[in-house]
Every structure is written in structure tokens, then in C-alpha cells.
Amino acid sequence: MLASERTVYGRTFRVTPVWLWLLQRASGLLLGPLVALHIWLPSGASIRVLNAVLLAVTVVHGYSGVRRTISDPVCGRQIVIAAFCWAIIVAAFGTLLVVGGKPTP
């Protein structure tokens, strides 16, 4: 029985889409090893490719996490807009950090 909204104990909530749930889990699994590489490699903080991948996974994980907080169907649109704005802001500042950092020799 697929439905986008369900009522449990008199409370209506929105069901998380499968693609969003999978995106949250996959990005969460990738964050640990990427952060470990970023910290443990001798010049990990200055490897632009690693930093760009870490930024992309962080943005995806944060966006999907904020999107999954939609429980009330009425305010769902505002949360989607907030998630999108959060992703844009983090991506913009993260890009400044990745591009502005010192390149690896």
C-alpha cells in the first residue's frame, strides 16, 4: 500500500520517498570515510578533488536530511524551500573554500 500521507494515532504525516531515504543513507555512509581521508592524509586538507567530493556529499546529505523533516503536509513546501536554500548557501561557501585553498604541489 503506497501512499504519500499516512495517519497514525490521529496524527497525519508525510511518508519519506524511497529515493530520498536512499540518498540520505548513501551520503551518510560516504561521509565517514571521506572525512577520515580529509583528516588522515598528510596533505588531505589541500587536495581539491577530495574537498570537492566531500563538499558535494555534505550538501546532498544535509539537503536530504532537511527534506526528511517534513511531517506536516501543510508546511512541506516551506521546508523544501528551506532545504534548497540551505544547500545553495553551503555549496556557495564551500566552493569558496575549495577554490580559494592552496593547490597541492
C-alpha positions as CSV (number, residue, x, y, z in Angstrom):
1,M,0.0,0.0,0.0
2,L,1.8,3.1,-1.2
3,A,0.7,6.5,0.0
4,S,2.4,9.8,0.3
5,E,0.5,10.6,3.6
6,R,-0.5,8.4,6.5
7,T,-2.4,8.8,9.7
8,V,-1.1,7.1,12.8
9,Y,-2.7,7.6,16.2
10,G,-4.7,10.5,14.8
11,R,-1.6,12.3,13.5
12,T,-1.2,12.8,9.8
13,F,2.4,12.8,8.4
14,R,4.1,12.6,5.1
15,V,6.0,9.5,4.1
16,T,9.6,9.9,3.0
17,P,10.1,8.9,-0.6
18,V,12.3,5.9,-1.2
19,W,14.8,7.9,-3.4
20,L,15.2,10.5,-0.6
21,W,15.7,7.8,2.1
22,L,18.3,6.0,-0.1
23,L,20.1,9.3,-0.8
24,Q,20.3,10.1,2.9
25,R,21.7,6.7,3.8
26,A,24.2,6.6,0.9
27,S,25.6,10.0,1.6
28,G,25.8,9.2,5.3
29,L,27.8,6.1,4.6
30,L,30.2,8.1,2.4
31,L,30.8,10.9,4.8
32,G,32.7,8.9,7.4
33,P,35.5,7.6,5.0
34,L,35.7,11.0,3.2
35,V,36.2,12.9,6.5
36,A,38.8,10.3,7.6
37,L,40.7,10.7,4.4
38,H,40.5,14.5,4.7
39,I,41.9,14.3,8.2
40,W,44.4,11.5,8.0
41,L,46.1,12.1,4.6
42,P,49.2,14.3,5.2
43,S,48.0,16.9,2.7
44,G,44.3,16.0,2.8
45,A,43.1,19.4,3.6
46,S,44.7,20.8,0.4
47,I,43.5,18.1,-2.1
48,R,40.9,20.0,-4.1
49,V,39.3,16.9,-5.6
50,L,38.8,15.3,-2.2
51,N,37.4,18.6,-0.8
52,A,35.0,19.0,-3.7
53,V,33.7,15.4,-3.3
54,L,33.4,16.0,0.5
55,L,31.5,19.2,-0.1
56,A,29.1,17.6,-2.6
57,V,28.4,14.7,-0.3
58,T,27.8,17.1,2.6
59,V,25.4,19.2,0.6
60,V,23.5,16.1,-0.5
61,H,23.3,14.7,3.0
62,G,22.2,18.0,4.5
63,Y,19.6,18.6,1.8
64,S,18.1,15.2,2.2
65,G,18.2,15.4,6.0
66,V,16.3,18.7,6.0
67,R,13.8,17.4,3.4
68,R,13.1,14.3,5.5
69,T,11.9,16.5,8.4
70,I,8.7,17.2,6.5
71,S,6.0,15.7,8.8
72,D,3.1,18.2,8.3
73,P,1.7,18.2,4.7
74,V,0.7,21.8,5.2
75,C,4.3,23.2,5.7
76,G,6.0,20.8,3.3
77,R,6.6,23.5,0.7
78,Q,8.4,25.8,3.1
79,I,10.7,23.0,4.3
80,V,11.6,22.1,0.7
81,I,12.4,25.8,0.0
82,A,14.5,25.9,3.3
83,A,16.4,22.7,2.3
84,F,17.1,24.2,-1.2
85,C,18.3,27.5,0.3
86,W,20.5,25.6,2.8
87,A,22.1,23.6,0.0
88,I,22.8,26.7,-2.0
89,I,24.4,28.6,0.9
90,V,26.6,25.7,1.9
91,A,27.6,24.9,-1.7
92,A,28.5,28.6,-2.2
93,F,30.6,29.0,0.9
94,G,32.1,25.5,0.4
95,T,33.1,26.3,-3.2
96,L,34.8,29.4,-2.0
97,L,36.8,27.3,0.4
98,V,37.7,24.6,-2.2
99,V,38.6,27.0,-4.9
100,G,40.4,29.5,-2.6
101,G,42.6,26.9,-0.9
102,K,46.2,26.3,-1.7
103,P,46.7,23.8,-4.5
104,T,48.7,20.6,-3.9
105,P,52.2,20.8,-5.2
